[in-house]
C-alpha cells in the first residue's frame, strides 16, 4: 500500500560520485511520514524512468532533493520527481501526500 508520497519535487543536485541513495530535506521526510533509510520508488516525470533507492536526510529547510550514485544518471537538476514510500500490510491505510512548490517547500498536504 502507498504510505507516503512527495509529489513533483525538483531535483536540486546530481552526485554521480557518491555511494548511492536519494538525499531529501529532513523536513520533507518528516512531513510526509517517510523514514531515513526507507526504501522508496522514485519516478522521473520528464522521462518516465523509475528506480528504487533509500533515503538519506538532507539539511532541514534546504529543499534538497539530490540523486546520488547510479540514480544521478536517471534525472537532471531541474527535473521533477515523485517519491513514494510503501508499507506491506493486510489493513487499509491512509497515505500522507505532500505537494511541493518550485523550492521543494510544502504547498499542500493530502491524505489518500
Residue, then its C-alpha position, 0 to 999 in steps of 0.5 A: x500500500x502507498x504510505x507516503x508520497x512527495x509529489x513533483x519535487x525538483x531535483x536540486x543536485x546530481x552526485x554521480x560520485x557518491x555511494x548511492x541513495x536519494x538525499x531529501x530535506x529532513x523536513x520533507x521526510x518528516x512531513x510526509x511520514x517517510x523514514x531515513x533509510x526507507x526504501x522508496x520508488x522514485x519516478x522521473x516525470x520528464x522521462x518516465x524512468x523509475x528506480x528504487x533507492x533509500x533515503x538519506x536526510x538532507x539539511x532541514x529547510x534546504x529543499x534538497x532533493x539530490x540523486x546520488x550514485x547510479x540514480x544521478x544518471x536517471x534525472x537532471x537538476x531541474x527535473x521533477x520527481x515523485x517519491x513514494x514510500x510503501x508499507x506491506x500490510x493486510x489493513x487499509x491505510x491512509x497515505x500522507x501526500x505532500x505537494x511541493x512548490x518550485x523550492x521543494x517547500x510544502x504547498x499542500x498536504x493530502x491524505x489518500 
